[in-house]
Amino acid sequence: MDLTIHATFLPQDDPDASLAFYRDTLGFEVRNDVGYGGKRWITVGPAGQPGTSIVLHPAAVGPGPVTDDERRTIVEMMA
């Protein structure tokens, strides 16, 4: 069985520094840069690997609430 990670979410509290690190230091491409309510969500990923992304989100904002189905799946996976 092959396992792949398509997207991961990492909190950031300095979007410009985070963007500089992933884009300028690691050479990742910027796929999306969205601002809302004074916060920024930036999606980056390695060039040539469109199926792999890192979403840099504001530290105080998570990817969303966990549904009951997701919670059950997590419990099953950890059992």
N, C-alpha and C positions, 0 to 999 in steps of 0.2 A: 504494500500500500504506500502510495506517495502522498505526503502531506505538504501542503503549501500554505503560506500566509499571504493573503491578498492585500490586507490593510491592517494597519495598527494605528492606535490613537495615542499620542504622547502629549502631555500637558506642557505648555510653555507660558512663561510670564513676560517674555521679551520677544515679540514676533520678529523684529528686525534682526536681532542677534541670532535667533533660531534659523531664520531664513538664510542669513549670511553663512552660518555653519553648514547647513545641508546643501545649499546651492554652491557657495564659493569654495568651501573646504572639501566637501565630499563629492562635489560635481553632480549632485542630483538635479533633475529638471523640476521646474515649478509647474504644477499641473492645474492649480487653482489657488486663488488668493482672494478670500471673501471677507469683507468687513460688515459687521452688523452691531449696532448698539455700542460702538466704541471698542469692539473686540474684533480679532482677526482669526480666521481659520485658514490655514495654509496647507495645501496638499503638495507633497513632493514625492519623488520616486527616482530610482536609478534609471538612467537613460537606457533605452532598449528593452526595458522590462515593464511594459504598460500594465501588467497585471499585479504589480506590487506597488503599494503606496503607503506613505506615512502621513497621517493627518495631525498637524500640530494645532492643538486647540487651546483656548484660554484655560489656564489652570483651574479656575473656579467653575468650569463648565465641563460636564461629562458628555459622553456620546448619547446619553438619553437614559430614561428609566428602564429597568430590567422588567420584562413581562413575566407573568407566572410561568409560561412555557419555557422561557429562557432560564428562569431560576431552576425549574425541574431538570432541564438538560444539564445545567452546571452541577447540580447535586448528583445526577446519574454519572457524569463524567468523573467526578471526584470520588465516587464510591469504589 
